[in-house]
Amino acid sequence: MADIYTPDWYEEVRDAMNARVATMKDPPGGELQIKVEIYGDGVSPYVAEGSERHFLVRIEEGHCAWYREVEGDDPAVKLDYRFRGSGNTFDEIAAGLEDPITAALHGTVKVRGDMRFLMRQAEHVKVLLEAYATGVQTSWPLGRPPYAATQEEAVRA
Amino acid sequence: MRDSYDAIIVGAGHNGLTLGAYLARSGLEVLVLERRHEEGGGLCTEELTLSGFLHNVHANYHTFVDLAPPVHDLDVRGHGVEYVRPEVQMASIYGDGTALTVHTDLDKTCASIARFSEEDAETFRRLYVEAHGYVDLLLSTLMYQPPMSVKELTRALATFGVEDRSEFLSVKLRRETINQFLDQHFTHPKVKAHLAFHGAVCAYTNDVPGLAIGFPLLVGKIDNWHLCIGGSHRLAHALWRDLAQHGGVMVSDADVRAILVDGNRAVGVRLADGTEVVARKLVASTVSVEQTFLEFLEPSTVPEELRGRIKNDVKHKDWTLFSVHLAMSTLPEYSAAEFDPDVNRAWVVNLGYGSLEELNADFAAARAGQLPEPKPNAAVNSLYDPTDAPPGCATGLLRQFAPFAIAGGGEGEWESLGRWYGHRCIEAWRSHAPNLTDDVILDWVPYTPLEIAQKFPNMVRGDWMMGEVSLANMLDQRPLPELGQYRTPVEALYMAGSTQHPHGFITFAPAYNALQVIAEDLGIDTWWRQV
């Protein structure tokens, strides 16, 4: 079990995504780069209030090639999608407490990019999101949403 | 004007200017041709009554400000456009002297609705919050990209399980009217009437099957109505400035009479004075499909079947608007202010529709060519724009849902009916605002459906949405399936005006979506797609 937002955790997310995509009959081709931006909201202990953590996800032939933390926007990196939301929202999604599609529908996660492609690849998108939300056993060193006060409490939670 | 350009755009309405500005910013040499004496199309502001009184002849409500990508991409504010978002956006005044007000403050709107029904106020709050959450997602999915089919959308919504995640979105809405949606979710007739009225002003007629699908989106931006300070034409100026600053050219009084075709490729246009201008890469039409395919193109260049379908199958709105523009020496003071003082600050006021049945009856009358007993809506821009009238004075705009052709006499009847019906509309306003006596109305002019069609031939039969607003005439079916993706059977000829998805109104979307298609075809760098 990897700590959230660590290289090991990203690899587990990637593997979870790819395991699910492997069950798909006809995953879409092509390459996509997705930026995930998480801003501190004063609730999540993993993203300080006023700061942001950015992640880049690369999809190749329907599979996640890599998932890594990056610094800000790199103009050389062409993005296809940008997902943006608060630390608390993304923590809750990773903890399986918040449904990522509902978060997008309700605007707590903002999605930018070619929505027509995203709608046409709904099955694939859904598989990736479900893998992110429920496919990884996550360790929460600073507490699991709703953020227990101590690590012992977090473990009990 | 030179002999040739990369792109020639027919029509300098907001869509033509928007497309031109994007292409000019992309490095193309662009020419936009306008039949009238000025750019803007429906973004038309004139001193129709007295000097110093600025009347928006057509477009008055800018509801996509900060939602439509071109507002940002083309820096319209940097080019001088100033928008104000009135605190009291809209009101309904009912026959019994009660009133409902919609504010930019959700709590105030809900408090107003609660005076009629606390249950409806709670429902409205949930609907607004839900719709406000996904309004930009829906806009980017449904409006600001070339359209998908209803089938594709339905499949995606089912895959994402949207019905299970939303109280108000449902696949069945594609078969339902706004009336049905309102009856399912709301209880009080006046609340339902106000929400239906709001939809109707946006051309989403409450009794048309399938339009319920768009209703949550309308509610999501119900408080995003903006007024363009100094008149809507300021936006046209801004778009023209952007075009010009990037090397584009707009020529007015340039009456296009023909789109020139070589082989099966559009290669230029011919003007009324015989001037021919070459289009090296594309011609885009933002006027009607009738003008484009039946007047501008030689019959031999258009497939016979398409000509027939344009003549027979292109659908236009079955009601239009009769307007009265007023110059006044005072603001209206409504009797209903005793019930809700905020009605005196409401920008747009529904004067009398208190039930869905009343709206149904008047749309049925208009479709039958009959004049409804006036229940106009009144917009007083001077409440929020101190520049649109001399100090101490105000402009007024009355709009009544009305037929284009009068039963038994046709549209020509409007020439004799305009003053008479206008007077009746003023009387209807006065019945709610008794201070609007003859002595404070300094001047007024009617603006009839016939005049709409005469002033703007692209608004066929006074159709200010340039095509019926119905599910059958939306998305990739608008205006016909073979034209639904902005391309045409004539190579290098594109449709980029309000005949296309989504529809009229100041959305910028037809031009923005045509731009995506043109960029794909010409390999233009899509600098505007900043993910």
Interface residues (C-beta under 8 A of the other chain):
Chain A: K35 L79 D80 Y81 R82 D99 I101 T102 A104 L105 H106 G107 T108 K110 V111 R112 G113 D114 M115 R116 M119 R120 A122 E123 V125 K126
Chain B: E130 H132 G133 Y134 V135 D136 L137 S140 T141 Q145 P146 M148 E152 L153 R155 A156 T159 F160 G161 V162 R165 S166 R529 V531
